[in-house]
Amino acid sequence: MAFEGLTTRLQNVFGKLRGKGKLSEDDVNEAMREVRLALLEADVNFKVVKDFIAKVKEKAVGAEVQKSFTPGMVVVDIVHKELIELMGGTQAKLAKSNRPPTVVLMAGLQGAGKTTLTGKLAKLLQTQNHKPLMVAGDIYRPAAIKQLEVLGGQIGVPVFTLGDQVSPVEIAKQGVQLAKEQGNDYVLIDTAGRLQIDEALMDEIKRIHEAVKPDETLLVVDAMTGQEAVNVAKSFHEQLALTGVVLTKLDGDTRGGAALSVKAVTGCPIKFASTGEKIDQLEAFHPDRMASRILGMGDMLSLIEKAQSNIDAEKAKDLERKMRTAEFTFDDFLEQMEQMRKLGPLDQLLDMLPGMNKLKGNPNFKIDEKQIARTEAIVKSMTKAEKQKPDIINYNRRKRIAAGSGTTVADVNRLLKQFEDMKKMMKQFSGMMGPKGPKGGMKALKGMLGGKNMRFPF
């Protein structure tokens, strides 16, 4: 996951600071040395690191920190605020023209993911009640036009193409004209990339830019290329009036240096980040939320937004009632797993919860996606009656379920036991919750949730 190594390193640094009653200038200097190393290891641009450390030190060695009741927390707060500023300060939203359509031009090197990104952005705009049109302007890469048409078919967004024998400039112009005639409020123009920046590539994009006068010129960069991503952004920005950057493959980059360097080096805000391969895995880039994730504080706002857009509110209410009254069945369990899957990979969701990176660092804690699949297979091998009333599952039924799911009887036994434990826990929890919170105080609640034998069935 993005920033995984950086988050661990920074938390170790701040853990030492929190243990101190007072901070000396030497304490701050030592902490900043470690922060500098952590940022450099995360592949953050050297000049960016130097400026960042200077700003943090300037604020951290002041009297305010030294006299503070919790000086370590003040330093964390300063680093948090400076990280937010480093990545742009506030969210930079996609432009919206006063005279539709809003024209968005994609630029970048070959392999950065422009075509896929065009489809993802179209899907995102569609969920916000916009009517996008995608324009296939990459006439050089084999199957680029077909790829965009397939993506368009998947999400129900029209694709304009004139084949690969017409100039990309003409394709872009006619695409924008068609959008005006059809009433599309966004035009997303995919363009060709090269293996390296060259004059022909830049000249063509400049001519397209001049012909359609885009409201947004987004540079698509591969986050996994680290420092090279920043160099590419700088080179493009020197020759083309970029309005924003989109980071692709951020989920595959454990360092995250590109995300922390691009804005500072180019002055262009990061507008979106691609967090997975699926068509709906594109997020608006929020500097404050990303800074919180980097420092291990989680990102509850993004998690809540994901839940609101993907989880059926009525089903959630019904599920809550069933949990409270202990009517929760294996059918409900399957439905809940499906709802969770809509939110994205489990390890990405856990990264949004405060402090979860520490738990993930524990060798005894493992996210086993295969185990989740096995659990699902066991439940799907049950009959309707067995899902509703697990009590009827005798030894012969367990053998049949194990054979049908490709597991063992011991696996089935374990799941049934864990499911029963989970139902008891739910009943206990709902019984303890009063109108003002847990009855018996947090101690009772922690004792119940922290039982050594309590495990969820996945």
GIHU-V126408 format. One record per residue. N is the residue number from 1. RES is the residue in one small letter. PHI is phi in whole degrees, 0 to 359 (NA if undefined). PSI is psi in degrees with one decimal (none if undefined). Layout:
# GIHU-V126408
n: [N:N]
res: [RES:RES]
phi: [PHI:PHI]
psi: [PSI:PSI]
This chain:
# GIHU-V126408
n: [1:2:3:4:5:6:7:8:9:10:11:12:13:14:15:16:17:18:19:20:21:22:23:24:25:26:27:28:29:30:31:32:33:34:35:36:37:38:39:40:41:42:43:44:45:46:47:48:49:50:51:52:53:54:55:56:57:58:59:60:61:62:63:64:65:66:67:68:69:70:71:72:73:74:75:76:77:78:79:80:81:82:83:84:85:86:87:88:89:90:91:92:93:94:95:96:97:98:99:100:101:102:103:104:105:106:107:108:109:110:111:112:113:114:115:116:117:118:119:120:121:122:123:124:125:126:127:128:129:130:131:132:133:134:135:136:137:138:139:140:141:142:143:144:145:146:147:148:149:150:151:152:153:154:155:156:157:158:159:160:161:162:163:164:165:166:167:168:169:170:171:172:173:174:175:176:177:178:179:180:181:182:183:184:185:186:187:188:189:190:191:192:193:194:195:196:197:198:199:200:201:202:203:204:205:206:207:208:209:210:211:212:213:214:215:216:217:218:219:220:221:222:223:224:225:226:227:228:229:230:231:232:233:234:235:236:237:238:239:240:241:242:243:244:245:246:247:248:249:250:251:252:253:254:255:256:257:258:259:260:261:262:263:264:265:266:267:268:269:270:271:272:273:274:275:276:277:278:279:280:281:282:283:284:285:286:287:288:289:290:291:292:293:294:295:296:297:298:299:300:301:302:303:304:305:306:307:308:309:310:311:312:313:314:315:316:317:318:319:320:321:322:323:324:325:326:327:328:329:330:331:332:333:334:335:336:337:338:339:340:341:342:343:344:345:346:347:348:349:350:351:352:353:354:355:356:357:358:359:360:361:362:363:364:365:366:367:368:369:370:371:372:373:374:375:376:377:378:379:380:381:382:383:384:385:386:387:388:389:390:391:392:393:394:395:396:397:398:399:400:401:402:403:404:405:406:407:408:409:410:411:412:413:414:415:416:417:418:419:420:421:422:423:424:425:426:427:428:429:430:431:432:433:434:435:436:437:438:439:440:441:442:443:444:445:446:447:448:449:450:451:452:453:454:455:456:457:458]
res: [m:a:f:e:g:l:t:t:r:l:q:n:v:f:g:k:l:r:g:k:g:k:l:s:e:d:d:v:n:e:a:m:r:e:v:r:l:a:l:l:e:a:d:v:n:f:k:v:v:k:d:f:i:a:k:v:k:e:k:a:v:g:a:e:v:q:k:s:f:t:p:g:m:v:v:v:d:i:v:h:k:e:l:i:e:l:m:g:g:t:q:a:k:l:a:k:s:n:r:p:p:t:v:v:l:m:a:g:l:q:g:a:g:k:t:t:l:t:g:k:l:a:k:l:l:q:t:q:n:h:k:p:l:m:v:a:g:d:i:y:r:p:a:a:i:k:q:l:e:v:l:g:g:q:i:g:v:p:v:f:t:l:g:d:q:v:s:p:v:e:i:a:k:q:g:v:q:l:a:k:e:q:g:n:d:y:v:l:i:d:t:a:g:r:l:q:i:d:e:a:l:m:d:e:i:k:r:i:h:e:a:v:k:p:d:e:t:l:l:v:v:d:a:m:t:g:q:e:a:v:n:v:a:k:s:f:h:e:q:l:a:l:t:g:v:v:l:t:k:l:d:g:d:t:r:g:g:a:a:l:s:v:k:a:v:t:g:c:p:i:k:f:a:s:t:g:e:k:i:d:q:l:e:a:f:h:p:d:r:m:a:s:r:i:l:g:m:g:d:m:l:s:l:i:e:k:a:q:s:n:i:d:a:e:k:a:k:d:l:e:r:k:m:r:t:a:e:f:t:f:d:d:f:l:e:q:m:e:q:m:r:k:l:g:p:l:d:q:l:l:d:m:l:p:g:m:n:k:l:k:g:n:p:n:f:k:i:d:e:k:q:i:a:r:t:e:a:i:v:k:s:m:t:k:a:e:k:q:k:p:d:i:i:n:y:n:r:r:k:r:i:a:a:g:s:g:t:t:v:a:d:v:n:r:l:l:k:q:f:e:d:m:k:k:m:m:k:q:f:s:g:m:m:g:p:k:g:p:k:g:g:m:k:a:l:k:g:m:l:g:g:k:n:m:r:f:p:f]
phi: [NA:301:68:304:293:296:300:297:298:294:294:296:297:287:298:294:293:295:280:262:286:222:249:267:296:296:300:295:299:296:297:292:298:290:296:300:298:298:292:295:294:279:70:280:308:302:295:298:298:301:294:298:297:299:293:295:298:302:276:281:267:288:299:303:286:295:265:296:296:233:301:301:293:295:296:301:297:296:299:301:294:290:297:300:296:301:266:124:84:231:294:261:278:293:296:223:287:289:238:304:273:280:261:242:256:266:230:151:279:295:91:285:104:296:295:297:297:301:295:295:292:298:297:297:295:298:291:260:66:261:242:279:235:261:245:275:258:265:263:260:285:304:72:296:295:297:300:293:295:296:299:299:296:297:254:74:246:293:238:263:214:241:80:251:252:253:301:304:296:293:300:297:298:291:297:295:297:298:300:297:290:273:84:285:267:224:240:252:259:279:233:283:243:229:288:210:294:221:295:297:299:295:296:295:295:298:292:297:302:293:287:253:44:295:281:226:240:261:269:265:236:278:299:289:275:58:301:297:299:290:297:298:300:296:296:295:295:291:248:224:282:289:249:186:236:240:264:259:59:296:291:265:255:285:268:84:301:297:298:272:249:304:297:294:281:259:82:271:288:278:261:217:225:272:247:175:275:291:298:262:264:224:238:296:270:249:305:293:290:294:298:296:297:299:271:76:271:81:210:294:298:294:296:296:297:300:297:296:274:244:255:290:298:293:296:296:296:297:296:299:295:295:294:292:260:61:264:298:245:293:296:296:298:298:296:294:296:293:297:297:297:295:283:120:303:299:292:290:295:296:297:275:268:304:78:291:295:293:294:294:283:288:298:276:257:226:263:255:298:294:295:297:296:295:300:297:296:297:296:290:274:275:283:302:295:292:293:283:228:300:299:279:281:273:298:297:295:297:297:295:295:297:295:290:257:70:239:249:299:298:297:295:301:297:296:299:294:293:294:294:298:296:297:296:297:299:295:299:297:294:289:277:277:262:297:250:114:295:286:87:83:293:298:294:296:297:297:290:285:262:303:297:266:273:223:278:282:196]
psi: [152.0:138.1:9.9:-49.8:-40.4:-42.6:-45.6:-45.3:-46.1:-37.9:-34.3:-41.8:-48.8:-24.9:-39.4:-39.7:-38.5:-24.5:-4.8:137.3:-35.1:149.8:128.7:171.6:-33.3:-39.4:-46.0:-43.5:-42.6:-43.0:-41.4:-31.5:-43.7:-37.4:-41.5:-46.4:-41.6:-42.0:-40.9:-39.8:-28.2:6.7:30.6:141.9:134.8:-45.3:-38.4:-43.8:-46.0:-47.1:-40.2:-48.6:-39.9:-42.4:-43.6:-44.9:-40.5:-39.8:-31.9:-22.0:5.1:166.1:-30.3:-41.6:-43.6:-30.6:-6.5:147.9:-37.6:77.1:-35.7:-41.4:-33.7:-39.6:-43.5:-43.1:-41.3:-46.5:-42.0:-47.7:-38.7:-33.9:-41.4:-46.2:-39.6:-36.9:9.0:-12.5:-64.9:163.8:131.9:109.6:158.2:138.3:154.4:115.8:144.0:-21.5:91.4:152.9:154.5:124.0:124.9:120.0:127.3:131.8:159.9:174.5:164.0:135.4:-2.8:-21.7:31.1:-44.9:-46.0:-41.3:-37.7:-43.9:-41.6:-41.6:-36.9:-42.3:-44.0:-43.4:-36.0:-40.7:-16.8:21.0:31.0:164.3:85.1:155.0:130.6:137.9:122.9:92.2:3.6:98.7:0.5:-41.5:127.4:131.6:7.7:-42.5:-44.4:-40.0:-43.7:-37.3:-39.3:-45.2:-42.3:-40.7:-38.1:-38.7:-2.1:35.3:129.9:147.7:127.4:128.1:147.3:22.0:-166.3:16.1:-1.9:146.0:135.1:-31.0:-44.5:-39.5:-45.7:-45.0:-46.6:-32.6:-44.0:-40.6:-42.7:-40.6:-39.7:-42.5:-36.5:-12.1:22.1:133.7:-8.8:138.7:120.2:112.4:112.9:137.8:167.4:151.2:172.6:168.5:-23.5:159.1:126.8:167.3:-38.4:-43.3:-50.2:-39.6:-41.8:-44.8:-38.2:-40.7:-38.4:-44.9:-44.5:-36.4:-39.6:-10.5:68.2:149.1:-27.2:132.3:103.2:126.8:122.0:116.8:144.2:111.7:-26.6:-13.1:-1.7:-121.7:-33.1:-34.8:-39.1:-40.7:-41.2:-46.5:-42.3:-44.7:-43.8:-42.7:-29.3:-24.0:-16.5:140.6:83.2:145.1:-12.3:168.2:143.7:127.1:120.2:159.3:28.7:-28.7:-21.4:-2.8:106.9:-13.1:-51.9:13.5:-35.6:-43.0:-32.1:-9.5:-33.5:-49.2:-43.2:-37.3:-40.7:-23.8:-3.6:131.3:148.2:121.0:-33.1:157.3:130.4:124.9:14.5:177.9:-22.1:153.7:-25.5:9.0:66.6:128.0:145.9:142.0:117.6:108.3:-39.5:-39.8:-39.1:-39.2:-39.8:-40.5:-42.7:-37.1:7.6:17.5:-3.3:-177.3:72.5:-31.8:-45.0:-37.9:-42.7:-42.3:-41.0:-46.0:-43.2:-35.7:-16.4:-19.6:131.2:118.4:-40.3:-41.2:-37.9:-40.5:-43.9:-39.3:-42.0:-40.2:-42.6:-38.3:-38.7:-35.2:8.9:31.8:6.9:123.7:175.6:-27.0:-43.4:-37.9:-44.0:-42.8:-38.6:-38.7:-37.4:-40.7:-41.8:-39.2:-32.3:-26.3:-16.6:178.3:142.2:-37.7:-30.5:-38.4:-40.4:-32.6:-21.1:-9.6:131.7:131.4:-0.1:-24.5:-29.6:-42.4:-38.6:-26.1:-13.1:126.0:-21.5:-7.8:120.1:136.6:104.6:95.4:-30.3:-37.1:-38.4:-42.3:-39.2:-42.0:-44.0:-40.3:-39.2:-47.0:-40.2:-16.4:-3.3:153.9:169.0:-44.0:-38.3:-36.0:-35.6:-37.5:84.3:-17.8:-24.8:-4.5:96.2:-171.5:-43.8:-40.5:-38.8:-39.3:-43.5:-42.4:-41.5:-43.6:-40.7:-26.5:-0.7:28.8:-167.4:164.5:-35.5:-38.2:-42.7:-44.3:-43.3:-43.7:-44.5:-40.7:-44.3:-36.6:-40.6:-41.6:-41.3:-41.4:-39.4:-41.8:-42.6:-42.7:-43.1:-45.2:-46.2:-31.5:-29.7:-18.9:113.9:-179.8:-22.7:18.3:-164.1:129.6:139.1:1.9:173.1:-26.3:-44.2:-40.5:-45.5:-38.3:-39.5:-45.4:-21.9:13.5:135.3:-29.9:4.9:118.9:144.3:151.7:45.8:none]
